[in-house]
Amino acid sequence: MKVVFFASKENYGSAKNKLYMDDLVSRQSITVRDNSAIGMGKEGYYILIDGDEKAIGKARKILKELADELKGGDAEKVVSSIEGQESDAAEGFGAIFG
C-alpha cells in the first residue's frame, strides 16, 4: 500500500524525525522528494510511504498535524514521478556498471 503526504518546509523536520523514530513506520519504504523535483507548485516535501496497512495507519496518526495526505490524481502524479526518477537512476547506474 502506498500513501503520499505533503509537509511544508516548517513541518518537514519534525515529520521526518517522528516517522523515523517509530519502530513500525521506520521499517517501511519511505521516500522523500523536495517539491522542486516533482514540480507541483508548492514549497515543501513529498513523503511517499510504501508499506503494510498497519504501518500506514500509524504514519497517518503521526503526520496528522504535520502533513497533508494527498489523494487521487495528485497522489498518483507524485508516485509516478518518484518511481520514474528511481527507474531512471537505476538504469543510469546499470549503464555505468553494466
NUDREN-236680 format. One line per field, with one value per residue (C-alpha): residue in one letter; x, y, z; residue number from 1. Coordinates in steps of 0.02 Angstrom, whole numbers, padded with zeros to 5 digits. Layout:
<recs>
r: (A | ...) .
u: (X | ...) .
v: (Y | ...) .
w: (Z | ...) .
k: (NUM | ...) .
</recs>
This chain:
<recs>
r: (M | K | V | V | F | F | A | S | K | E | N | Y | G | S | A | K | N | K | L | Y | M | D | D | L | V | S | R | Q | S | I | T | V | R | D | N | S | A | I | G | M | G | K | E | G | Y | Y | I | L | I | D | G | D | E | K | A | I | G | K | A | R | K | I | L | K | E | L | A | D | E | L | K | G | G | D | A | E | K | V | V | S | S | I | E | G | Q | E | S | D | A | A | E | G | F | G | A | I | F | G) .
u: (00000 | 00065 | 00020 | 00087 | 00098 | 00149 | 00242 | 00283 | 00464 | 00423 | 00349 | 00461 | 00599 | 00478 | 00377 | 00533 | 00600 | 00435 | 00420 | 00596 | 00580 | 00431 | 00489 | 00348 | 00341 | 00530 | 00539 | 00431 | 00496 | 00500 | 00549 | 00560 | 00570 | 00581 | 00442 | 00569 | 00597 | 00410 | 00354 | 00180 | 00192 | 00208 | 00358 | 00392 | 00422 | 00327 | 00339 | 00296 | 00272 | 00254 | 00208 | 00076 | -00092 | -00049 | 00108 | 00016 | -00118 | 00013 | 00100 | -00066 | -00083 | 00096 | 00080 | -00098 | -00044 | 00117 | 00073 | -00073 | -00113 | -00132 | -00271 | -00323 | -00232 | -00110 | -00052 | -00039 | 00066 | 00188 | 00203 | 00229 | 00361 | 00458 | 00451 | 00507 | 00656 | 00705 | 00691 | 00798 | 00928 | 00934 | 00955 | 01095 | 01182 | 01165 | 01241 | 01394 | 01424 | 01330) .
v: (00000 | 00172 | 00339 | 00514 | 00660 | 00840 | 00929 | 01113 | 01164 | 01216 | 01047 | 00932 | 00909 | 00863 | 00748 | 00657 | 00635 | 00566 | 00443 | 00376 | 00367 | 00250 | 00069 | 00006 | 00152 | 00167 | -00011 | 00034 | 00107 | 00296 | 00408 | 00598 | 00723 | 00911 | 00992 | 01057 | 00876 | 00848 | 01018 | 01034 | 01217 | 01204 | 01236 | 01086 | 00900 | 00749 | 00593 | 00427 | 00281 | 00107 | -00020 | -00126 | -00057 | -00055 | 00048 | 00167 | 00192 | 00235 | 00354 | 00442 | 00468 | 00529 | 00653 | 00711 | 00883 | 00895 | 00848 | 00833 | 00666 | 00679 | 00583 | 00544 | 00623 | 00724 | 00568 | 00471 | 00608 | 00610 | 00420 | 00413 | 00550 | 00469 | 00295 | 00368 | 00454 | 00294 | 00194 | 00320 | 00316 | 00126 | 00123 | 00252 | 00153 | -00006 | 00080 | 00130 | -00044 | -00147) .
w: (00000 | -00047 | 00029 | -00007 | 00113 | 00086 | 00226 | 00225 | 00248 | 00426 | 00473 | 00371 | 00501 | 00638 | 00523 | 00464 | 00641 | 00706 | 00562 | 00584 | 00774 | 00761 | 00753 | 00641 | 00519 | 00503 | 00436 | 00285 | 00123 | 00148 | 00002 | 00015 | -00127 | -00125 | -00224 | -00349 | -00403 | -00426 | -00488 | -00417 | -00365 | -00176 | -00065 | 00042 | 00035 | -00027 | 00080 | -00003 | 00114 | 00042 | 00174 | 00258 | 00314 | 00499 | 00469 | 00351 | 00483 | 00611 | 00490 | 00463 | 00651 | 00668 | 00524 | 00562 | 00622 | 00520 | 00341 | 00221 | 00141 | -00047 | -00134 | -00311 | -00457 | -00352 | -00259 | -00422 | -00502 | -00356 | -00352 | -00540 | -00534 | -00391 | -00469 | -00637 | -00554 | -00465 | -00626 | -00721 | -00583 | -00585 | -00774 | -00764 | -00627 | -00731 | -00882 | -00780 | -00708 | -00841) .
k: (1 | 2 | 3 | 4 | 5 | 6 | 7 | 8 | 9 | 10 | 11 | 12 | 13 | 14 | 15 | 16 | 17 | 18 | 19 | 20 | 21 | 22 | 23 | 24 | 25 | 26 | 27 | 28 | 29 | 30 | 31 | 32 | 33 | 34 | 35 | 36 | 37 | 38 | 39 | 40 | 41 | 42 | 43 | 44 | 45 | 46 | 47 | 48 | 49 | 50 | 51 | 52 | 53 | 54 | 55 | 56 | 57 | 58 | 59 | 60 | 61 | 62 | 63 | 64 | 65 | 66 | 67 | 68 | 69 | 70 | 71 | 72 | 73 | 74 | 75 | 76 | 77 | 78 | 79 | 80 | 81 | 82 | 83 | 84 | 85 | 86 | 87 | 88 | 89 | 90 | 91 | 92 | 93 | 94 | 95 | 96 | 97 | 98) .
</recs>
